């Protein structure tokens, strides 16, 4: 148990479907992240939220839409996805101290949501 | 540019033998370095990190890593490998804001090294 919970663990969706991935952290952190892990590719940062504000969008296609209603919850809304979007989507959180500096704070990951687009 | 390299796709070790998983980095300024482990069908678990201080960092499950500034390396080590250590290991460096994945607190990951420990 890492303190970061992701649901669902597995999701199969058609290209015309709309679905959402949910993430909740119980660690009292103020920063949350979405990462994408595909086969044979490095982990890719998708989005970063800090104090509910989006601070990073790493050139992610608009068919992925994040939502962060509060510091404990993060959603990834999915619509009109492509088969190449099939991957493991990892949510993470950390305590972010603010400011334009590098942080040594540990990022804690959830177990991931396996997405298959058919 | 900030980057992390894990030169080995796979490392094979016999149970009971010492293991090393290699990592080198390129970053401006002082690096903050991390190791994570991923077991099959699981998320990433934090093992250890180097921020400052002693170059030898001890972490979970008997793992340790040595920070070597002159060689820009942060190799993961364990004196005696277990079959249960078999997993995917990721080295990461904390990114500077403004770079790739550059929000503070974000990590740049290596591509991962698969560790296989045989009985």
Interface residues (C-beta under 8 A of the other chain):
Chain A: X2 X4 X6 X31 X33 X41 X42 X43 X45 X48 X50 X55 X56 X58 X90 X92 X94 X96 X98 X99 X100 X101 X102 X103 X104 X105 X106 X107 X108 X109 X110 X111 X112 X114
Chain B: X29 X32 X34 X36 X41 X42 X43 X44 X45 X46 X49 X51 X90 X94 X95 X96 X97 X98 X100 X101 X102 X103 X104 X105 X106 X107 X109 X110 X111 X112
